[in-house]
Amino acid sequence: MQRTGSGVNFARYALGEMTILALRDGHVDMPPSRLRQEGDRPFGTDLPASVQLVGGKLRLSVNAFLVIARGRHILIDTGAGNAWEPSMGLLPAALEEAGVAREAIGTVAFTHTHLDHVAGLVAADGTESFPPATRLLVPEAELPLFRRSGRLARFRARCTGFAPGFELAEGITALAAHGHEVGHTAFEVTSGGETLLIWGDIVHVPSMQFSRPELTWEFDADQAQARAARREMLARAARPGCCVAGAHLDFPGIGSVAAEGEGYAFTPL
């Protein structure tokens, strides 16, 4: 996998015959107590000095990813739009900077239904961000969560559930990664002997959770299951020829994973 271009809010990569775009939606700052040790214990003064804070808070990138394969544009997650902090909502600008018309996106698929992954379906002016999108794919177990959102009411009839093993397109397969949310899903993208795991919220704090994958996140729906999913995805990502793309890895959020001691190490691509 090789970077072929970049800007302020996007980075373009070649994956075999496919093109991958990392798109910046922005960032969100969270208190360090969101990161949890086993037993659901928050960190206090024992937070390692290696964890960099901004104004006393953890800064999480918010990224989305576009897969272009055989002329089809498949967007994985949509960012938060204007539904959360003003530091988010850059996805439309990122697409414009990358030279991709929003009208070109025919499929939008979600790793899960948290606000910073689905709310960007609605543009800041209240219109649809991707009006021609004929497929809105939601993890089947989270369809009730998606349909409960008032902001997304107009999309209820258009969203379709999918289960692990579902093929979004040739070379793009959904993988179960449940735990952070009941239907949390990763997408394995393969082309030309190369693999990219677009894994959503498997890792929130890269400076800690790669080396200590037992650490969880306060908003994990099932912390034990999220921990197990992270270990499974890290082991999968450490295979030769595989890279990962993470929603909360430091932008552009793409790199490689290698086993290191009892944990793993992440190297940005």
TIKELUM-720256 format. One record per residue (C-alpha): residue number from 1; x, y, z. Coordinates in nm, 3 decimals, m for minus. Layout:
% TIKELUM-720256
   nr        x        y        z
  NUM        X        Y        Z
...
END
This chain:
% TIKELUM-720256
   nr        x        y        z
    1    0.000    0.000    0.000
    2    0.149    0.332   m0.105
    3    0.055    0.696   m0.056
    4    0.000    0.869   m0.391
    5   m0.115    1.215   m0.286
    6   m0.225    1.425    0.009
    7   m0.357    1.759    0.126
    8   m0.458    1.922    0.451
    9   m0.770    1.711    0.497
   10   m0.711    1.402    0.282
   11   m0.453    1.141    0.191
   12   m0.474    0.914   m0.113
   13   m0.336    0.560   m0.129
   14   m0.310    0.282   m0.387
   15   m0.420   m0.062   m0.267
   16   m0.369   m0.299   m0.557
   17   m0.614   m0.177   m0.821
   18   m0.819    0.021   m0.570
   19   m0.784    0.377   m0.443
   20   m0.827    0.455   m0.074
   21   m0.890    0.807    0.054
   22   m0.842    0.893    0.419
   23   m1.069    1.188    0.497
   24   m1.041    1.417    0.797
   25   m1.368    1.504    0.968
   26   m1.184    1.678    1.254
   27   m1.116    1.590    1.615
   28   m1.279    1.568    1.956
   29   m1.118    1.619    2.296
   30   m1.211    1.378    2.576
   31   m1.115    1.354    2.944
   32   m0.848    1.091    3.019
   33   m1.098    0.914    3.245
   34   m1.267    0.778    2.931
   35   m0.976    0.532    2.898
   36   m1.039    0.235    3.129
   37   m0.822   m0.027    3.293
   38   m0.950   m0.375    3.366
   39   m1.239   m0.367    3.607
   40   m1.367   m0.047    3.439
   41   m1.122    0.163    3.641
   42   m1.039    0.509    3.500
   43   m0.687    0.646    3.498
   44   m0.606    0.928    3.739
   45   m0.260    1.052    3.823
   46   m0.127    0.714    3.705
   47   m0.170    0.799    3.336
   48    0.168    0.732    3.168
   49    0.368    1.036    3.063
   50    0.387    0.893    2.709
   51    0.021    0.985    2.658
   52    0.010    1.334    2.516
   53   m0.275    1.556    2.635
   54   m0.407    1.876    2.484
   55   m0.536    2.109    2.751
   56   m0.551    1.814    2.989
   57   m0.762    1.605    2.749
   58   m0.713    1.319    2.505
   59   m0.740    1.442    2.146
   60   m0.903    1.185    1.916
   61   m0.891    1.224    1.540
   62   m1.219    1.160    1.362
   63   m1.159    0.999    1.021
   64   m1.367    0.847    0.744
   65   m1.246    0.641    0.448
   66   m1.349    0.625    0.084
   67   m1.285    0.314   m0.125
   68   m1.285    0.362   m0.504
   69   m1.306    0.030   m0.686
   70   m1.395   m0.022   m1.051
   71   m1.550    0.322   m1.067
   72   m1.765    0.270   m0.758
   73   m1.729    0.508   m0.462
   74   m1.796    0.346   m0.124
   75   m1.775    0.569    0.182
   76   m1.707    0.407    0.520
   77   m1.855    0.630    0.795
   78   m1.952    0.997    0.753
   79   m1.809    1.180    1.053
   80   m2.021    1.392    1.286
   81   m2.128    1.674    1.057
   82   m2.242    1.967    1.273
   83   m2.407    1.741    1.532
   84   m2.130    1.748    1.794
   85   m1.825    1.971    1.847
   86   m1.737    2.257    1.608
   87   m1.396    2.091    1.564
   88   m1.568    1.828    1.345
   89   m1.768    1.840    1.023
   90   m1.477    1.877    0.778
   91   m1.567    1.574    0.564
   92   m1.732    1.771    0.280
   93   m1.428    2.000    0.263
   94   m1.197    1.697    0.263
   95   m1.381    1.544   m0.032
   96   m1.369    1.872   m0.222
   97   m0.998    1.907   m0.155
   98   m0.943    1.551   m0.281
   99   m1.136    1.629   m0.600
  100   m1.424    1.392   m0.526
  101   m1.780    1.514   m0.585
  102   m2.021    1.412   m0.309
  103   m2.260    1.313   m0.590
  104   m2.015    1.038   m0.694
  105   m2.072    0.842   m0.372
  106   m2.326    0.566   m0.436
  107   m2.278    0.356   m0.120
  108   m2.236    0.464    0.242
  109   m2.156    0.188    0.494
  110   m2.118    0.230    0.868
  111   m1.888    0.055    1.112
  112   m2.145    0.139    1.383
  113   m2.407    0.400    1.467
  114   m2.235    0.636    1.712
  115   m2.283    1.005    1.639
  116   m1.934    1.068    1.502
  117   m1.985    0.798    1.240
  118   m2.340    0.854    1.113
  119   m2.443    1.216    1.176
  120   m2.249    1.341    0.874
  121   m2.523    1.201    0.650
  122   m2.686    1.542    0.709
  123   m2.501    1.847    0.581
  124   m2.459    2.165    0.784
  125   m2.741    2.332    0.589
  126   m2.979    2.047    0.670
  127   m2.972    1.886    0.326
  128   m2.849    1.535    0.248
  129   m2.472    1.514    0.225
  130   m2.480    1.236   m0.037
  131   m2.816    1.265   m0.215
  132   m2.751    1.008   m0.491
  133   m2.640    0.736   m0.245
  134   m2.868    0.443   m0.324
  135   m2.730    0.215   m0.052
  136   m2.704    0.304    0.315
  137   m2.565   m0.003    0.491
  138   m2.600   m0.036    0.868
  139   m2.488   m0.332    1.083
  140   m2.805   m0.538    1.123
  141   m2.792   m0.543    1.503
  142   m2.784   m0.162    1.505
  143   m3.075   m0.090    1.271
  144   m3.299   m0.005    1.572
  145   m3.035    0.241    1.698
  146   m3.009    0.406    1.356
  147   m3.385    0.432    1.313
  148   m3.424    0.583    1.661
  149   m3.230    0.894    1.564
  150   m3.444    1.197    1.488
  151   m3.163    1.355    1.286
  152   m3.159    1.052    1.055
  153   m3.537    1.008    1.027
  154   m3.541    1.080    0.652
  155   m3.307    0.783    0.591
  156   m3.500    0.516    0.782
  157   m3.668    0.365    0.478
  158   m3.345    0.366    0.276
  159   m3.110    0.195    0.521
  160   m3.040   m0.177    0.487
  161   m2.894   m0.409    0.747
  162   m2.599   m0.637    0.684
  163   m2.428   m0.914    0.880
  164   m2.065   m1.029    0.907
  165   m1.954   m1.191    0.584
  166   m2.155   m0.949    0.370
  167   m1.968   m0.829    0.059
  168   m2.011   m0.458   m0.005
  169   m1.841   m0.510   m0.340
  170   m1.583   m0.746   m0.482
  171   m1.291   m0.741   m0.239
  172   m1.473   m0.562    0.045
  173   m1.607   m0.789    0.320
  174   m1.770   m0.709    0.655
  175   m1.606   m0.864    0.964
  176   m1.760   m0.895    1.310
  177   m1.584   m0.668    1.560
  178   m1.863   m0.636    1.816
  179   m1.814   m0.487    2.160
  180   m1.767   m0.114    2.120
  181   m2.126   m0.129    1.999
  182   m2.358   m0.424    1.958
  183   m2.299   m0.449    1.582
  184   m1.959   m0.282    1.551
  185   m1.806   m0.398    1.224
  186   m1.472   m0.384    1.043
  187   m1.429   m0.402    0.667
  188   m1.154   m0.606    0.505
  189   m1.052   m0.457    0.170
  190   m0.828   m0.670   m0.054
  191   m0.676   m0.606   m0.397
  192   m0.356   m0.711   m0.570
  193   m0.240   m0.923   m0.279
  194   m0.270   m0.632   m0.034
  195   m0.517   m0.594    0.253
  196   m0.656   m0.298    0.445
  197   m0.864   m0.339    0.761
  198   m1.095   m0.041    0.803
  199   m1.171   m0.115    1.164
  200   m1.376    0.173    1.304
  201   m1.329    0.220    1.679
  202   m1.109   m0.076    1.764
  203   m0.851    0.170    1.904
  204   m0.938    0.509    2.055
  205   m0.604    0.601    2.214
  206   m0.321    0.477    1.990
  207   m0.048    0.583    2.233
  208   m0.182    0.326    2.482
  209   m0.410    0.063    2.332
  210   m0.164   m0.087    2.085
  211    0.090   m0.171    2.354
  212   m0.183   m0.242    2.610
  213   m0.481   m0.387    2.419
  214   m0.655   m0.478    2.745
  215   m0.744   m0.111    2.797
  216   m1.099   m0.025    2.703
  217   m1.311    0.287    2.649
  218   m1.585    0.416    2.875
  219   m1.837    0.413    2.589
  220   m1.773    0.051    2.491
  221   m2.115   m0.114    2.510
  222   m1.952   m0.439    2.627
  223   m1.598   m0.384    2.751
  224   m1.502   m0.751    2.767
  225   m1.624   m0.810    2.414
  226   m1.455   m0.492    2.289
  227   m1.128   m0.608    2.446
  228   m1.156   m0.947    2.276
  229   m1.240   m0.786    1.940
  230   m0.939   m0.556    1.968
  231   m0.703   m0.848    2.034
  232   m0.851   m1.040    1.741
  233   m0.824   m0.745    1.502
  234   m0.469   m0.663    1.611
  235   m0.361   m1.021    1.548
  236   m0.531   m1.010    1.209
  237   m0.369   m0.677    1.125
  238   m0.020   m0.804    1.214
  239   m0.022   m1.044    0.918
  240    0.217   m0.970    0.630
  241    0.078   m0.741    0.362
  242   m0.191   m0.592    0.586
  243   m0.250   m0.231    0.691
  244   m0.520   m0.077    0.913
  245   m0.736    0.233    0.886
  246   m0.878    0.361    1.213
  247   m1.148    0.620    1.278
  248   m0.956    0.755    1.579
  249   m0.595    0.692    1.483
  250   m0.404    1.015    1.432
  251   m0.495    1.147    1.087
  252   m0.464    1.010    0.823
  253   m0.513    0.704    1.039
  254   m0.350    0.443    0.815
  255   m0.050    0.229    0.901
  256    0.085   m0.113    0.983
  257    0.072   m0.322    1.300
  258    0.343   m0.552    1.436
  259    0.352   m0.773    1.744
  260    0.582   m0.630    2.011
  261    0.627   m0.798    2.348
  262    0.286   m0.867    2.502
  263    0.121   m0.605    2.283
  264    0.159   m0.444    1.942
  265    0.320   m0.143    1.778
  266    0.166    0.085    1.517
  267    0.368    0.250    1.240
  268    0.196    0.521    1.034
  269    0.218    0.458    0.662
END
